[in-house]
Amino acid sequence: MASALQGRTVLITSGPTREHLDPVRFMTNASSGRMGFALARRARALGARVMVVSGPTALAVPAGVKVFPVTTGLEMHERVMRLRARADVVIGAAAVSDWRFAAVST
């Protein structure tokens, strides 16, 4: 029996985002990206082409998965908007910050 994901393209967001206060300091959260990468591995095992837009993580990239690294929530949003037309399925598993500083101090 064929998987419903066989031959489909899955786009997953993963990991945290960082919102900078200045070049050294930033606000973030404790997300590791494990959930997004686990979903990516499973989707790949079910025959999907998998793209992951990932915030900063120390995890190894799952085999056969294309990762697009980003840092901020705005970068994640922009990358997802560019890739979404290529995806049959979009899964939002990232822990995206719900705010950013009005200005980044020098």
Gaussian input, Z-matrix of N, CA and C with variables (Angstrom, degrees):
# hf/3-21g

backbone

0 1
 N
 C     1     B1
 C     2     B2     1     A1
 N     3     B3     2     A2     1     D1
 C     4     B4     3     A3     2     D2
 C     5     B5     4     A4     3     D3
 N     6     B6     5     A5     4     D4
 C     7     B7     6     A6     5     D5
 C     8     B8     7     A7     6     D6
 N     9     B9     8     A8     7     D7
 C    10    B10     9     A9     8     D8
 C    11    B11    10    A10     9     D9
 N    12    B12    11    A11    10    D10
 C    13    B13    12    A12    11    D11
 C    14    B14    13    A13    12    D12
 N    15    B15    14    A14    13    D13
 C    16    B16    15    A15    14    D14
 C    17    B17    16    A16    15    D15
 N    18    B18    17    A17    16    D16
 C    19    B19    18    A18    17    D17
 C    20    B20    19    A19    18    D18
 N    21    B21    20    A20    19    D19
 C    22    B22    21    A21    20    D20
 C    23    B23    22    A22    21    D21
 N    24    B24    23    A23    22    D22
 C    25    B25    24    A24    23    D23
 C    26    B26    25    A25    24    D24
 N    27    B27    26    A26    25    D25
 C    28    B28    27    A27    26    D26
 C    29    B29    28    A28    27    D27
 N    30    B30    29    A29    28    D28
 C    31    B31    30    A30    29    D29
 C    32    B32    31    A31    30    D30
 N    33    B33    32    A32    31    D31
 C    34    B34    33    A33    32    D32
 C    35    B35    34    A34    33    D33
 N    36    B36    35    A35    34    D34
 C    37    B37    36    A36    35    D35
 C    38    B38    37    A37    36    D36
 N    39    B39    38    A38    37    D37
 C    40    B40    39    A39    38    D38
 C    41    B41    40    A40    39    D39
 N    42    B42    41    A41    40    D40
 C    43    B43    42    A42    41    D41
 C    44    B44    43    A43    42    D42
 N    45    B45    44    A44    43    D43
 C    46    B46    45    A45    44    D44
 C    47    B47    46    A46    45    D45
 N    48    B48    47    A47    46    D46
 C    49    B49    48    A48    47    D47
 C    50    B50    49    A49    48    D48
 N    51    B51    50    A50    49    D49
 C    52    B52    51    A51    50    D50
 C    53    B53    52    A52    51    D51
 N    54    B54    53    A53    52    D52
 C    55    B55    54    A54    53    D53
 C    56    B56    55    A55    54    D54
 N    57    B57    56    A56    55    D55
 C    58    B58    57    A57    56    D56
 C    59    B59    58    A58    57    D57
 N    60    B60    59    A59    58    D58
 C    61    B61    60    A60    59    D59
 C    62    B62    61    A61    60    D60
 N    63    B63    62    A62    61    D61
 C    64    B64    63    A63    62    D62
 C    65    B65    64    A64    63    D63
 N    66    B66    65    A65    64    D64
 C    67    B67    66    A66    65    D65
 C    68    B68    67    A67    66    D66
 N    69    B69    68    A68    67    D67
 C    70    B70    69    A69    68    D68
 C    71    B71    70    A70    69    D69
 N    72    B72    71    A71    70    D70
 C    73    B73    72    A72    71    D71
 C    74    B74    73    A73    72    D72
 N    75    B75    74    A74    73    D73
 C    76    B76    75    A75    74    D74
 C    77    B77    76    A76    75    D75
 N    78    B78    77    A77    76    D76
 C    79    B79    78    A78    77    D77
 C    80    B80    79    A79    78    D78
 N    81    B81    80    A80    79    D79
 C    82    B82    81    A81    80    D80
 C    83    B83    82    A82    81    D81
 N    84    B84    83    A83    82    D82
 C    85    B85    84    A84    83    D83
 C    86    B86    85    A85    84    D84
 N    87    B87    86    A86    85    D85
 C    88    B88    87    A87    86    D86
 C    89    B89    88    A88    87    D87
 N    90    B90    89    A89    88    D88
 C    91    B91    90    A90    89    D89
 C    92    B92    91    A91    90    D90
 N    93    B93    92    A92    91    D91
 C    94    B94    93    A93    92    D92
 C    95    B95    94    A94    93    D93
 N    96    B96    95    A95    94    D94
 C    97    B97    96    A96    95    D95
 C    98    B98    97    A97    96    D96
 N    99    B99    98    A98    97    D97
 C   100   B100    99    A99    98    D98
 C   101   B101   100   A100    99    D99
 N   102   B102   101   A101   100   D100
 C   103   B103   102   A102   101   D101
 C   104   B104   103   A103   102   D102
 N   105   B105   104   A104   103   D103
 C   106   B106   105   A105   104   D104
 C   107   B107   106   A106   105   D105
 N   108   B108   107   A107   106   D106
 C   109   B109   108   A108   107   D107
 C   110   B110   109   A109   108   D108
 N   111   B111   110   A110   109   D109
 C   112   B112   111   A111   110   D110
 C   113   B113   112   A112   111   D111
 N   114   B114   113   A113   112   D112
 C   115   B115   114   A114   113   D113
 C   116   B116   115   A115   114   D114
 N   117   B117   116   A116   115   D115
 C   118   B118   117   A117   116   D116
 C   119   B119   118   A118   117   D117
 N   120   B120   119   A119   118   D118
 C   121   B121   120   A120   119   D119
 C   122   B122   121   A121   120   D120
 N   123   B123   122   A122   121   D121
 C   124   B124   123   A123   122   D122
 C   125   B125   124   A124   123   D123
 N   126   B126   125   A125   124   D124
 C   127   B127   126   A126   125   D125
 C   128   B128   127   A127   126   D126
 N   129   B129   128   A128   127   D127
 C   130   B130   129   A129   128   D128
 C   131   B131   130   A130   129   D129
 N   132   B132   131   A131   130   D130
 C   133   B133   132   A132   131   D131
 C   134   B134   133   A133   132   D132
 N   135   B135   134   A134   133   D133
 C   136   B136   135   A135   134   D134
 C   137   B137   136   A136   135   D135
 N   138   B138   137   A137   136   D136
 C   139   B139   138   A138   137   D137
 C   140   B140   139   A139   138   D138
 N   141   B141   140   A140   139   D139
 C   142   B142   141   A141   140   D140
 C   143   B143   142   A142   141   D141
 N   144   B144   143   A143   142   D142
 C   145   B145   144   A144   143   D143
 C   146   B146   145   A145   144   D144
 N   147   B147   146   A146   145   D145
 C   148   B148   147   A147   146   D146
 C   149   B149   148   A148   147   D147
 N   150   B150   149   A149   148   D148
 C   151   B151   150   A150   149   D149
 C   152   B152   151   A151   150   D150
 N   153   B153   152   A152   151   D151
 C   154   B154   153   A153   152   D152
 C   155   B155   154   A154   153   D153
 N   156   B156   155   A155   154   D154
 C   157   B157   156   A156   155   D155
 C   158   B158   157   A157   156   D156
 N   159   B159   158   A158   157   D157
 C   160   B160   159   A159   158   D158
 C   161   B161   160   A160   159   D159
 N   162   B162   161   A161   160   D160
 C   163   B163   162   A162   161   D161
 C   164   B164   163   A163   162   D162
 N   165   B165   164   A164   163   D163
 C   166   B166   165   A165   164   D164
 C   167   B167   166   A166   165   D165
 N   168   B168   167   A167   166   D166
 C   169   B169   168   A168   167   D167
 C   170   B170   169   A169   168   D168
 N   171   B171   170   A170   169   D169
 C   172   B172   171   A171   170   D170
 C   173   B173   172   A172   171   D171
 N   174   B174   173   A173   172   D172
 C   175   B175   174   A174   173   D173
 C   176   B176   175   A175   174   D174
 N   177   B177   176   A176   175   D175
 C   178   B178   177   A177   176   D176
 C   179   B179   178   A178   177   D177
 N   180   B180   179   A179   178   D178
 C   181   B181   180   A180   179   D179
 C   182   B182   181   A181   180   D180
 N   183   B183   182   A182   181   D181
 C   184   B184   183   A183   182   D182
 C   185   B185   184   A184   183   D183
 N   186   B186   185   A185   184   D184
 C   187   B187   186   A186   185   D185
 C   188   B188   187   A187   186   D186
 N   189   B189   188   A188   187   D187
 C   190   B190   189   A189   188   D188
 C   191   B191   190   A190   189   D189
 N   192   B192   191   A191   190   D190
 C   193   B193   192   A192   191   D191
 C   194   B194   193   A193   192   D192
 N   195   B195   194   A194   193   D193
 C   196   B196   195   A195   194   D194
 C   197   B197   196   A196   195   D195
 N   198   B198   197   A197   196   D196
 C   199   B199   198   A198   197   D197
 C   200   B200   199   A199   198   D198
 N   201   B201   200   A200   199   D199
 C   202   B202   201   A201   200   D200
 C   203   B203   202   A202   201   D201
 N   204   B204   203   A203   202   D202
 C   205   B205   204   A204   203   D203
 C   206   B206   205   A205   204   D204
 N   207   B207   206   A206   205   D205
 C   208   B208   207   A207   206   D206
 C   209   B209   208   A208   207   D207
 N   210   B210   209   A209   208   D208
 C   211   B211   210   A210   209   D209
 C   212   B212   211   A211   210   D210
 N   213   B213   212   A212   211   D211
 C   214   B214   213   A213   212   D212
 C   215   B215   214   A214   213   D213
 N   216   B216   215   A215   214   D214
 C   217   B217   216   A216   215   D215
 C   218   B218   217   A217   216   D216
 N   219   B219   218   A218   217   D217
 C   220   B220   219   A219   218   D218
 C   221   B221   220   A220   219   D219
 N   222   B222   221   A221   220   D220
 C   223   B223   222   A222   221   D221
 C   224   B224   223   A223   222   D222
 N   225   B225   224   A224   223   D223
 C   226   B226   225   A225   224   D224
 C   227   B227   226   A226   225   D225
 N   228   B228   227   A227   226   D226
 C   229   B229   228   A228   227   D227
 C   230   B230   229   A229   228   D228
 N   231   B231   230   A230   229   D229
 C   232   B232   231   A231   230   D230
 C   233   B233   232   A232   231   D231
 N   234   B234   233   A233   232   D232
 C   235   B235   234   A234   233   D233
 C   236   B236   235   A235   234   D234
 N   237   B237   236   A236   235   D235
 C   238   B238   237   A237   236   D236
 C   239   B239   238   A238   237   D237
 N   240   B240   239   A239   238   D238
 C   241   B241   240   A240   239   D239
 C   242   B242   241   A241   240   D240
 N   243   B243   242   A242   241   D241
 C   244   B244   243   A243   242   D242
 C   245   B245   244   A244   243   D243
 N   246   B246   245   A245   244   D244
 C   247   B247   246   A246   245   D245
 C   248   B248   247   A247   246   D246
 N   249   B249   248   A248   247   D247
 C   250   B250   249   A249   248   D248
 C   251   B251   250   A250   249   D249
 N   252   B252   251   A251   250   D250
 C   253   B253   252   A252   251   D251
 C   254   B254   253   A253   252   D252
 N   255   B255   254   A254   253   D253
 C   256   B256   255   A255   254   D254
 C   257   B257   256   A256   255   D255
 N   258   B258   257   A257   256   D256
 C   259   B259   258   A258   257   D257
 C   260   B260   259   A259   258   D258
 N   261   B261   260   A260   259   D259
 C   262   B262   261   A261   260   D260
 C   263   B263   262   A262   261   D261
 N   264   B264   263   A263   262   D262
 C   265   B265   264   A264   263   D263
 C   266   B266   265   A265   264   D264
 N   267   B267   266   A266   265   D265
 C   268   B268   267   A267   266   D266
 C   269   B269   268   A268   267   D267
 N   270   B270   269   A269   268   D268
 C   271   B271   270   A270   269   D269
 C   272   B272   271   A271   270   D270
 N   273   B273   272   A272   271   D271
 C   274   B274   273   A273   272   D272
 C   275   B275   274   A274   273   D273
 N   276   B276   275   A275   274   D274
 C   277   B277   276   A276   275   D275
 C   278   B278   277   A277   276   D276
 N   279   B279   278   A278   277   D277
 C   280   B280   279   A279   278   D278
 C   281   B281   280   A280   279   D279
 N   282   B282   281   A281   280   D280
 C   283   B283   282   A282   281   D281
 C   284   B284   283   A283   282   D282
 N   285   B285   284   A284   283   D283
 C   286   B286   285   A285   284   D284
 C   287   B287   286   A286   285   D285
 N   288   B288   287   A287   286   D286
 C   289   B289   288   A288   287   D287
 C   290   B290   289   A289   288   D288
 N   291   B291   290   A290   289   D289
 C   292   B292   291   A291   290   D290
 C   293   B293   292   A292   291   D291
 N   294   B294   293   A293   292   D292
 C   295   B295   294   A294   293   D293
 C   296   B296   295   A295   294   D294
 N   297   B297   296   A296   295   D295
 C   298   B298   297   A297   296   D296
 C   299   B299   298   A298   297   D297
 N   300   B300   299   A299   298   D298
 C   301   B301   300   A300   299   D299
 C   302   B302   301   A301   300   D300
 N   303   B303   302   A302   301   D301
 C   304   B304   303   A303   302   D302
 C   305   B305   304   A304   303   D303
 N   306   B306   305   A305   304   D304
 C   307   B307   306   A306   305   D305
 C   308   B308   307   A307   306   D306
 N   309   B309   308   A308   307   D307
 C   310   B310   309   A309   308   D308
 C   311   B311   310   A310   309   D309
 N   312   B312   311   A311   310   D310
 C   313   B313   312   A312   311   D311
 C   314   B314   313   A313   312   D312
 N   315   B315   314   A314   313   D313
 C   316   B316   315   A315   314   D314
 C   317   B317   316   A316   315   D315

   B1=1.4362
   B2=1.5309
   B3=1.3175
   B4=1.4627
   B5=1.5246
   B6=1.3102
   B7=1.4656
   B8=1.5228
   B9=1.3230
   B10=1.4645
   B11=1.5273
   B12=1.3198
   B13=1.4633
   B14=1.5287
   B15=1.3140
   B16=1.4643
   B17=1.5290
   B18=1.3430
   B19=1.4546
   B20=1.5191
   B21=1.3087
   B22=1.4726
   B23=1.5291
   B24=1.3085
   B25=1.4547
   B26=1.5229
   B27=1.3337
   B28=1.4625
   B29=1.5273
   B30=1.3269
   B31=1.4631
   B32=1.5201
   B33=1.3340
   B34=1.4677
   B35=1.5181
   B36=1.3458
   B37=1.4611
   B38=1.5268
   B39=1.3291
   B40=1.4609
   B41=1.5222
   B42=1.3291
   B43=1.4547
   B44=1.5158
   B45=1.3341
   B46=1.4636
   B47=1.5240
   B48=1.3069
   B49=1.4609
   B50=1.5197
   B51=1.3041
   B52=1.4654
   B53=1.5197
   B54=1.3197
   B55=1.4615
   B56=1.5201
   B57=1.3328
   B58=1.4630
   B59=1.5243
   B60=1.3262
   B61=1.4571
   B62=1.5343
   B63=1.3238
   B64=1.4618
   B65=1.5335
   B66=1.3260
   B67=1.4741
   B68=1.5259
   B69=1.3378
   B70=1.4598
   B71=1.5240
   B72=1.3348
   B73=1.4605
   B74=1.5266
   B75=1.3291
   B76=1.4535
   B77=1.5158
   B78=1.3230
   B79=1.4650
   B80=1.5222
   B81=1.3219
   B82=1.4597
   B83=1.5160
   B84=1.3085
   B85=1.4636
   B86=1.5231
   B87=1.3029
   B88=1.4647
   B89=1.5278
   B90=1.3089
   B91=1.4691
   B92=1.5253
   B93=1.3251
   B94=1.4644
   B95=1.5274
   B96=1.3240
   B97=1.4535
   B98=1.5234
   B99=1.3286
   B100=1.4771
   B101=1.5265
   B102=1.3324
   B103=1.4640
   B104=1.5286
   B105=1.3200
   B106=1.4601
   B107=1.5184
   B108=1.3340
   B109=1.4572
   B110=1.5256
   B111=1.3317
   B112=1.4792
   B113=1.5254
   B114=1.3201
   B115=1.4673
   B116=1.5239
   B117=1.3262
   B118=1.4613
   B119=1.5241
   B120=1.3343
   B121=1.4706
   B122=1.5286
   B123=1.3292
   B124=1.4710
   B125=1.5213
   B126=1.3148
   B127=1.4714
   B128=1.5226
   B129=1.3327
   B130=1.4706
   B131=1.5280
   B132=1.3204
   B133=1.4628
   B134=1.5278
   B135=1.3280
   B136=1.4684
   B137=1.5229
   B138=1.3361
   B139=1.4595
   B140=1.5128
   B141=1.3263
   B142=1.4602
   B143=1.5291
   B144=1.3279
   B145=1.4610
   B146=1.5228
   B147=1.3199
   B148=1.4649
   B149=1.5253
   B150=1.3370
   B151=1.4601
   B152=1.5288
   B153=1.3343
   B154=1.4624
   B155=1.5214
   B156=1.3212
   B157=1.4656
   B158=1.5186
   B159=1.3314
   B160=1.4663
   B161=1.5131
   B162=1.3372
   B163=1.4489
   B164=1.5138
   B165=1.3361
   B166=1.4637
   B167=1.5332
   B168=1.3166
   B169=1.4566
   B170=1.5194
   B171=1.3234
   B172=1.4650
   B173=1.5244
   B174=1.3311
   B175=1.4606
   B176=1.5192
   B177=1.3248
   B178=1.4547
   B179=1.5298
   B180=1.3048
   B181=1.4641
   B182=1.5247
   B183=1.3373
   B184=1.4657
   B185=1.5353
   B186=1.3101
   B187=1.4622
   B188=1.5208
   B189=1.3229
   B190=1.4479
   B191=1.5132
   B192=1.3207
   B193=1.4623
   B194=1.5277
   B195=1.3261
   B196=1.4695
   B197=1.5210
   B198=1.3419
   B199=1.4625
   B200=1.5236
   B201=1.3291
   B202=1.4535
   B203=1.5303
   B204=1.3382
   B205=1.4626
   B206=1.5317
   B207=1.3150
   B208=1.4642
   B209=1.5225
   B210=1.3263
   B211=1.4574
   B212=1.5247
   B213=1.3193
   B214=1.4643
   B215=1.5289
   B216=1.3224
   B217=1.4567
   B218=1.5152
   B219=1.3249
   B220=1.4651
   B221=1.5262
   B222=1.3310
   B223=1.4673
   B224=1.5251
   B225=1.3412
   B226=1.4589
   B227=1.5311
   B228=1.3114
   B229=1.4623
   B230=1.5257
   B231=1.3261
   B232=1.4645
   B233=1.5225
   B234=1.3308
   B235=1.4698
   B236=1.5255
   B237=1.3215
   B238=1.4680
   B239=1.5257
   B240=1.3127
   B241=1.4678
   B242=1.5265
   B243=1.3367
   B244=1.4699
   B245=1.5328
   B246=1.3377
   B247=1.4746
   B248=1.5291
   B249=1.3129
   B250=1.4679
   B251=1.5224
   B252=1.3144
   B253=1.4646
   B254=1.5262
   B255=1.3331
   B256=1.4729
   B257=1.5183
   B258=1.3440
   B259=1.4649
   B260=1.5210
   B261=1.3278
   B262=1.4646
   B263=1.5160
   B264=1.3443
   B265=1.4583
   B266=1.5245
   B267=1.3327
   B268=1.4663
   B269=1.5250
   B270=1.3402
   B271=1.4624
   B272=1.5267
   B273=1.3202
   B274=1.4600
   B275=1.5185
   B276=1.3258
   B277=1.4651
   B278=1.5306
   B279=1.3313
   B280=1.4679
   B281=1.5223
   B282=1.3112
   B283=1.4595
   B284=1.5293
   B285=1.3234
   B286=1.4663
   B287=1.5242
   B288=1.3131
   B289=1.4695
   B290=1.5284
   B291=1.3402
   B292=1.4574
   B293=1.5120
   B294=1.3109
   B295=1.4574
   B296=1.5170
   B297=1.3229
   B298=1.4609
   B299=1.5290
   B300=1.3328
   B301=1.4537
   B302=1.5277
   B303=1.3162
   B304=1.4672
   B305=1.5321
   B306=1.3180
   B307=1.4691
   B308=1.5163
   B309=1.3230
   B310=1.4523
   B311=1.5266
   B312=1.3089
   B313=1.4658
   B314=1.5215
   B315=1.3109
   B316=1.4724
   B317=1.5111
   A1=109.22
   A2=116.52
   A3=121.64
   A4=111.11
   A5=114.84
   A6=121.53
   A7=109.85
   A8=116.71
   A9=121.34
   A10=111.25
   A11=117.26
   A12=120.61
   A13=113.23
   A14=117.47
   A15=121.25
   A16=109.97
   A17=115.47
   A18=120.85
   A19=115.30
   A20=118.20
   A21=122.46
   A22=109.19
   A23=115.54
   A24=120.86
   A25=108.67
   A26=115.25
   A27=122.25
   A28=108.58
   A29=116.06
   A30=123.38
   A31=108.22
   A32=116.59
   A33=121.91
   A34=108.84
   A35=116.51
   A36=119.94
   A37=107.73
   A38=115.95
   A39=119.69
   A40=111.19
   A41=114.92
   A42=121.29
   A43=114.03
   A44=115.98
   A45=121.96
   A46=110.53
   A47=115.76
   A48=121.01
   A49=107.05
   A50=115.71
   A51=122.01
   A52=108.76
   A53=116.32
   A54=121.36
   A55=107.47
   A56=115.70
   A57=121.46
   A58=113.43
   A59=114.87
   A60=123.18
   A61=108.85
   A62=115.93
   A63=123.49
   A64=106.05
   A65=119.01
   A66=119.87
   A67=115.18
   A68=117.85
   A69=121.47
   A70=112.63
   A71=117.97
   A72=121.65
   A73=111.56
   A74=114.81
   A75=120.71
   A76=109.72
   A77=115.93
   A78=122.94
   A79=107.04
   A80=116.02
   A81=121.12
   A82=108.39
   A83=116.85
   A84=122.11
   A85=108.12
   A86=116.54
   A87=120.71
   A88=114.35
   A89=118.12
   A90=119.69
   A91=110.40
   A92=115.81
   A93=121.17
   A94=112.31
   A95=116.94
   A96=120.94
   A97=113.25
   A98=117.25
   A99=120.64
   A100=112.87
   A101=117.42
   A102=120.17
   A103=110.71
   A104=117.13
   A105=120.35
   A106=112.00
   A107=117.08
   A108=119.78
   A109=111.71
   A110=117.24
   A111=120.03
   A112=109.93
   A113=116.92
   A114=120.30
   A115=110.74
   A116=116.65
   A117=121.06
   A118=111.37
   A119=116.93
   A120=120.25
   A121=110.92
   A122=116.19
   A123=119.99
   A124=111.09
   A125=117.53
   A126=120.50
   A127=110.41
   A128=116.50
   A129=120.82
   A130=110.25
   A131=117.30
   A132=121.48
   A133=111.76
   A134=116.34
   A135=121.19
   A136=112.26
   A137=116.67
   A138=120.74
   A139=116.46
   A140=117.83
   A141=120.34
   A142=111.30
   A143=114.54
   A144=121.10
   A145=103.94
   A146=117.73
   A147=120.20
   A148=110.97
   A149=113.79
   A150=122.41
   A151=106.73
   A152=116.60
   A153=121.20
   A154=108.71
   A155=115.95
   A156=121.43
   A157=104.62
   A158=115.55
   A159=120.26
   A160=113.22
   A161=114.33
   A162=120.53
   A163=108.71
   A164=117.62
   A165=122.00
   A166=112.42
   A167=116.10
   A168=122.02
   A169=109.55
   A170=115.89
   A171=121.39
   A172=111.42
   A173=117.33
   A174=121.37
   A175=112.10
   A176=115.44
   A177=120.72
   A178=109.12
   A179=116.00
   A180=121.35
   A181=109.13
   A182=117.19
   A183=119.64
   A184=111.34
   A185=116.66
   A186=121.84
   A187=110.67
   A188=115.92
   A189=121.69
   A190=115.19
   A191=117.40
   A192=122.47
   A193=108.93
   A194=116.75
   A195=122.09
   A196=108.34
   A197=116.47
   A198=121.24
   A199=109.78
   A200=114.84
   A201=123.24
   A202=106.69
   A203=118.57
   A204=120.57
   A205=111.90
   A206=115.74
   A207=123.29
   A208=107.75
   A209=116.51
   A210=120.26
   A211=111.58
   A212=117.62
   A213=120.96
   A214=112.09
   A215=114.52
   A216=119.95
   A217=111.78
   A218=117.32
   A219=121.07
   A220=110.98
   A221=117.21
   A222=120.52
   A223=110.55
   A224=116.89
   A225=120.36
   A226=110.10
   A227=117.08
   A228=121.49
   A229=111.29
   A230=116.36
   A231=120.11
   A232=111.68
   A233=117.55
   A234=120.58
   A235=110.82
   A236=117.06
   A237=120.77
   A238=110.27
   A239=117.96
   A240=120.83
   A241=111.10
   A242=117.32
   A243=120.51
   A244=112.23
   A245=116.72
   A246=120.34
   A247=114.12
   A248=118.68
   A249=121.53
   A250=113.96
   A251=118.69
   A252=120.66
   A253=111.62
   A254=117.10
   A255=121.62
   A256=112.65
   A257=117.52
   A258=121.62
   A259=112.02
   A260=115.20
   A261=122.35
   A262=110.70
   A263=115.97
   A264=122.91
   A265=107.59
   A266=117.04
   A267=122.07
   A268=108.07
   A269=115.53
   A270=121.35
   A271=107.68
   A272=117.03
   A273=121.66
   A274=110.69
   A275=117.03
   A276=121.45
   A277=111.99
   A278=117.86
   A279=120.54
   A280=111.32
   A281=115.34
   A282=122.33
   A283=107.13
   A284=115.04
   A285=121.47
   A286=110.47
   A287=115.84
   A288=119.81
   A289=108.76
   A290=116.33
   A291=117.92
   A292=112.19
   A293=117.59
   A294=121.28
   A295=109.53
   A296=115.64
   A297=121.38
   A298=107.83
   A299=116.38
   A300=121.21
   A301=109.04
   A302=116.64
   A303=121.30
   A304=111.00
   A305=116.03
   A306=120.95
   A307=109.16
   A308=115.53
   A309=120.96
   A310=107.50
   A311=115.93
   A312=121.48
   A313=110.46
   A314=115.23
   A315=119.41
   A316=110.69
   D1=130.17
   D2=-178.60
   D3=-78.00
   D4=147.87
   D5=177.04
   D6=-75.61
   D7=146.79
   D8=175.98
   D9=-64.92
   D10=-18.71
   D11=179.78
   D12=-94.32
   D13=-7.07
   D14=-179.06
   D15=-54.96
   D16=121.48
   D17=177.85
   D18=78.30
   D19=-1.52
   D20=178.87
   D21=-88.92
   D22=162.45
   D23=175.73
   D24=-110.65
   D25=127.08
   D26=-178.83
   D27=-113.98
   D28=129.55
   D29=175.96
   D30=-110.28
   D31=125.49
   D32=-176.86
   D33=-126.13
   D34=136.03
   D35=169.64
   D36=-95.95
   D37=146.94
   D38=-172.84
   D39=-151.24
   D40=154.10
   D41=172.27
   D42=80.22
   D43=-174.12
   D44=179.55
   D45=-89.50
   D46=173.49
   D47=165.22
   D48=-122.12
   D49=161.26
   D50=178.44
   D51=-122.37
   D52=132.17
   D53=176.82
   D54=-115.17
   D55=113.35
   D56=-172.30
   D57=-77.36
   D58=137.59
   D59=171.22
   D60=-91.88
   D61=-37.42
   D62=176.85
   D63=-155.28
   D64=-178.15
   D65=-177.05
   D66=-60.45
   D67=-17.16
   D68=-175.94
   D69=-108.53
   D70=-38.36
   D71=-172.99
   D72=-105.04
   D73=146.93
   D74=177.92
   D75=-152.19
   D76=159.92
   D77=172.65
   D78=-99.59
   D79=140.30
   D80=178.97
   D81=-152.50
   D82=-165.16
   D83=174.94
   D84=-138.78
   D85=179.31
   D86=-173.19
   D87=-89.59
   D88=13.02
   D89=179.30
   D90=-59.69
   D91=135.39
   D92=-179.77
   D93=-97.07
   D94=-20.25
   D95=-173.84
   D96=91.10
   D97=-0.45
   D98=-176.96
   D99=-58.78
   D100=-41.96
   D101=-177.91
   D102=-63.39
   D103=-48.54
   D104=-179.66
   D105=-61.25
   D106=-41.86
   D107=179.78
   D108=-70.38
   D109=-34.13
   D110=175.85
   D111=-64.93
   D112=-43.21
   D113=176.43
   D114=-61.71
   D115=-39.73
   D116=179.04
   D117=-63.58
   D118=-44.37
   D119=178.34
   D120=-60.49
   D121=-43.75
   D122=-178.26
   D123=-67.37
   D124=-43.74
   D125=178.44
   D126=-61.24
   D127=-40.51
   D128=177.96
   D129=-64.41
   D130=-42.13
   D131=178.79
   D132=-63.41
   D133=-27.02
   D134=178.78
   D135=-88.43
   D136=6.86
   D137=173.21
   D138=96.70
   D139=9.12
   D140=-179.67
   D141=-84.93
   D142=153.63
   D143=164.48
   D144=-83.58
   D145=131.47
   D146=-171.82
   D147=-124.61
   D148=130.53
   D149=173.58
   D150=-118.97
   D151=133.69
   D152=177.90
   D153=-122.80
   D154=126.08
   D155=170.74
   D156=-97.12
   D157=111.62
   D158=-171.21
   D159=-121.02
   D160=134.38
   D161=168.86
   D162=-72.58
   D163=178.93
   D164=-176.63
   D165=-57.51
   D166=126.52
   D167=178.85
   D168=-148.91
   D169=153.73
   D170=177.22
   D171=-96.45
   D172=3.47
   D173=-176.70
   D174=-74.77
   D175=150.43
   D176=174.20
   D177=-74.25
   D178=142.42
   D179=178.95
   D180=-69.24
   D181=130.37
   D182=177.78
   D183=-60.83
   D184=143.49
   D185=-179.55
   D186=-57.89
   D187=135.40
   D188=175.50
   D189=77.40
   D190=9.68
   D191=-177.18
   D192=-110.71
   D193=134.34
   D194=177.30
   D195=-92.59
   D196=119.94
   D197=-178.96
   D198=-107.88
   D199=135.00
   D200=175.83
   D201=-112.47
   D202=102.26
   D203=-177.11
   D204=-75.36
   D205=139.38
   D206=175.71
   D207=-138.07
   D208=169.60
   D209=177.73
   D210=-117.50
   D211=-53.13
   D212=-173.71
   D213=-96.18
   D214=165.09
   D215=175.86
   D216=-62.03
   D217=-38.77
   D218=178.30
   D219=-64.29
   D220=-41.98
   D221=176.53
   D222=-61.87
   D223=-41.13
   D224=178.78
   D225=-62.76
   D226=-46.49
   D227=179.25
   D228=-58.54
   D229=-47.94
   D230=-178.88
   D231=-62.13
   D232=-42.28
   D233=-179.40
   D234=-66.58
   D235=-43.78
   D236=178.80
   D237=-61.69
   D238=-41.81
   D239=179.98
   D240=-63.01
   D241=-34.80
   D242=177.88
   D243=-72.69
   D244=-32.33
   D245=-174.90
   D246=-92.47
   D247=-20.21
   D248=-170.12
   D249=-59.38
   D250=-31.30
   D251=-179.57
   D252=-66.82
   D253=-21.87
   D254=179.32
   D255=-86.97
   D256=-6.80
   D257=-172.95
   D258=-103.31
   D259=142.28
   D260=171.52
   D261=-88.54
   D262=-28.08
   D263=-177.75
   D264=-136.48
   D265=136.45
   D266=174.61
   D267=-123.20
   D268=127.46
   D269=178.37
   D270=-120.67
   D271=122.08
   D272=178.94
   D273=-97.36
   D274=96.84
   D275=-179.03
   D276=-111.18
   D277=0.00
   D278=-178.36
   D279=-73.97
   D280=154.09
   D281=174.19
   D282=-100.40
   D283=79.14
   D284=-174.54
   D285=-81.43
   D286=135.59
   D287=175.90
   D288=-61.34
   D289=141.70
   D290=179.79
   D291=-97.44
   D292=13.45
   D293=173.06
   D294=-157.67
   D295=166.30
   D296=174.47
   D297=-143.04
   D298=160.72
   D299=179.10
   D300=-66.93
   D301=145.78
   D302=179.50
   D303=-63.64
   D304=-32.21
   D305=179.15
   D306=-148.33
   D307=148.41
   D308=175.55
   D309=-96.91
   D310=121.93
   D311=-179.42
   D312=-73.31
   D313=147.52
   D314=176.95
   D315=-83.39

